[in-house]
Amino acid sequence: MRIRWTVRAAEDLERINDYLEMHSPHFAEPAIRKIYEGVCFRKAWPDRGRHGRRRGARELVPHRCPTSSYTGLR
């Protein structure tokens, strides 16, 4: 399987990082790494995740993000 990042997905990841860097800098790197590793993990298990909104697509749902215990991020 080949992973292809769309421009929109890359921009979203950058915006998430920017937000976390501004509001919770200690969570930024672990959160971005978890997202990125989850996407790269799809190479080994392409059927991982739930069926996506588009036909043939799969969506990854993080079970626990490093920021999930931080109540200030809502």
RODO-982406 format. One line per field, with one value per atom (N, C-alpha, C): residue number from 1; atom name; x, y, z. Coordinates in steps of 0.001 Angstrom, whole numbers, plus 500000, padded with zeros to 6 digits. Layout:
BEGIN
resi <- NUM/...
name <- CA/...
c1 <- X/...
c2 <- Y/...
c3 <- Z/...
//
This chain:
BEGIN
resi <- 1/1/1/2/2/2/3/3/3/4/4/4/5/5/5/6/6/6/7/7/7/8/8/8/9/9/9/10/10/10/11/11/11/12/12/12/13/13/13/14/14/14/15/15/15/16/16/16/17/17/17/18/18/18/19/19/19/20/20/20/21/21/21/22/22/22/23/23/23/24/24/24/25/25/25/26/26/26/27/27/27/28/28/28/29/29/29/30/30/30/31/31/31/32/32/32/33/33/33/34/34/34/35/35/35/36/36/36/37/37/37/38/38/38/39/39/39/40/40/40/41/41/41/42/42/42/43/43/43/44/44/44/45/45/45/46/46/46/47/47/47/48/48/48/49/49/49/50/50/50/51/51/51/52/52/52/53/53/53/54/54/54/55/55/55/56/56/56/57/57/57/58/58/58/59/59/59/60/60/60/61/61/61/62/62/62/63/63/63/64/64/64/65/65/65/66/66/66/67/67/67/68/68/68/69/69/69/70/70/70/71/71/71/72/72/72/73/73/73/74/74/74
name <- N/CA/C/N/CA/C/N/CA/C/N/CA/C/N/CA/C/N/CA/C/N/CA/C/N/CA/C/N/CA/C/N/CA/C/N/CA/C/N/CA/C/N/CA/C/N/CA/C/N/CA/C/N/CA/C/N/CA/C/N/CA/C/N/CA/C/N/CA/C/N/CA/C/N/CA/C/N/CA/C/N/CA/C/N/CA/C/N/CA/C/N/CA/C/N/CA/C/N/CA/C/N/CA/C/N/CA/C/N/CA/C/N/CA/C/N/CA/C/N/CA/C/N/CA/C/N/CA/C/N/CA/C/N/CA/C/N/CA/C/N/CA/C/N/CA/C/N/CA/C/N/CA/C/N/CA/C/N/CA/C/N/CA/C/N/CA/C/N/CA/C/N/CA/C/N/CA/C/N/CA/C/N/CA/C/N/CA/C/N/CA/C/N/CA/C/N/CA/C/N/CA/C/N/CA/C/N/CA/C/N/CA/C/N/CA/C/N/CA/C/N/CA/C/N/CA/C/N/CA/C/N/CA/C/N/CA/C/N/CA/C/N/CA/C/N/CA/C/N/CA/C/N/CA/C/N/CA/C
c1 <- 500838/500000/500883/500460/501162/500356/500999/500333/500518/499419/499485/498805/499580/499035/498456/497208/496639/497138/497050/497446/496601/495323/494420/494802/495133/495522/496815/497780/499047/498829/497967/497659/496933/496021/495323/496306/497236/498232/499089/499431/500217/499415/498129/497287/497118/496971/496882/498155/499289/500573/500686/500333/500418/499552/498326/497416/498008/498497/499053/500315/501149/502357/501994/500897/500482/499823/498978/498175/498717/499402/499946/501195/502290/503480/503997/503831/504344/503530/502327/501513/501676/502248/502307/503052/504280/505077/504474/504055/503461/502167/501356/500098/500337/501216/501515/502180/503070/503727/502706/501749/500719/499875/499500/498723/499538/500764/501622/501905/502232/502501/501267/500098/498859/498631/498940/498798/499818/501059/502105/501854/501196/500867/499966/499255/498336/499069/500338/501093/501099/501278/501326/499929/498938/497568/496600/496479/495647/494151/493683/492257/491935/492928/492731/491844/491024/490142/488737/487883/486494/486322/485227/484943/484782/485370/485337/484066/483945/482772/482785/484007/484122/484323/483793/483894/485368/485692/487048/487995/487526/488377/488236/489268/489256/489591/489020/489281/489910/490961/491592/490962/490646/490070/491021/491705/492645/491888/492392/491757/492107/493328/493747/494812/494500/495451/496160/497393/498096/497374/496543/495845/494514/494058/492711/492497/493531/493364/493474/493827/493969/492650/491983/490640/490631/491767/491802/491656/491758/491632/490245/489360/487987/487525
c2 <- 498822/500000/501241/502217/503498/504545/505252/506323/507621/508300/509571/510630/511623/512723/513767/514105/515193/516511/517547/518876/519246/518963/519306/518556/517273/516489/517028/517351/517895/519248/520071/521367/521194/520232/519952/519533/518662/518209/519381/520252/521435/522360/522542/523395/522793/521478/520813/521066/520900/521139/522586/523539/524951/525260/524710/524935/524383/523139/522525/523243/523659/524409/525692/526314/527564/527330/526305/526112/525056/524076/522989/522427/523173/522762/521371/520948/519626/518480/518758/517725/517699/518726/518842/517685/517461/516411/515018/514616/513284/513108/514153/514041/513908/514725/514676/513349/512891/511596/510462/510487/509437/509431/510597/510688/510159/510632/510236/508735/508191/506763/505936/506420/505719/505624/506697/506692/505741/505804/504939/503472/503200/501846/501152/501959/501418/500626/500889/500113/498639/498353/496966/496352/497136/496655/497575/497415/498325/498256/497183/497077/497599/498146/498686/499925/500106/501273/500938/501924/501714/502150/501717/502120/503633/504239/505686/506186/507482/508088/507907/507839/507605/506122/505654/504248/503827/502730/502209/502865/503873/504582/503959/504108/503669/504881/504934/506024/505471/506127/505739/506528/505854/506508/506280/507332/507143/506748/505742/505291/506199/506687/507588/508525/509785/510815/511323/511762/512283/513468/514177/515355/515008/513763/513428/513647/513571/513779/515247/516089/517513/518198/518671/519231/520620/521278/522614/522644/521494/521442/520958/521871/521502/522394
c3 <- 500000/500000/500000/499263/499186/499948/500833/501580/500809/500561/499850/500712/501109/501900/500947/501126/500341/500913/500121/500598/501805/501741/502842/504124/504008/505185/505793/504958/505448/506127/505546/506150/507483/507551/508809/509896/509545/510508/510992/510082/510452/511363/511084/511935/513331/513394/514701/515488/514830/515491/515954/515098/515465/516683/516693/517817/519110/519032/520229/520701/519770/520140/520885/520498/521114/522482/522581/523789/524751/524247/525080/524423/524453/523706/524055/525304/525683/525080/524580/523942/522421/521844/520381/519735/520137/519490/519674/520885/521023/520221/520159/519423/517920/517374/515943/515596/516449/516212/516200/517121/517190/515919/515445/514207/513036/512906/511790/511807/512978/513073/512769/513160/512844/511345/510648/509189/508566/509004/508450/508780/509888/510302/509274/508503/507492/506416/506191/505207/505578/506848/507306/507415/507796/507959/507216/505913/505117/505431/506052/506376/507773/508428/509775/509707/510723/510778/510297/510359/509944/508493/507905/506531/506483/505492/505361/504696/504607/503979/502468/501911/500471/500214/499124/498756/498669/499335/499323/500303/501028/501987/503376/504185/505579/506445/507635/508563/509829/510282/511538/512666/513741/514908/516068/516522/517636/518898/519581/520811/521976/521972/523053/522522/522547/522150/523384/523258/524428/525057/524315/524845/525486/525401/525840/527340/528143/529575/529967/529022/529298/529046/530076/529952/529342/529219/528653/527146/526498/525035/524666/524449/524058/522949
//
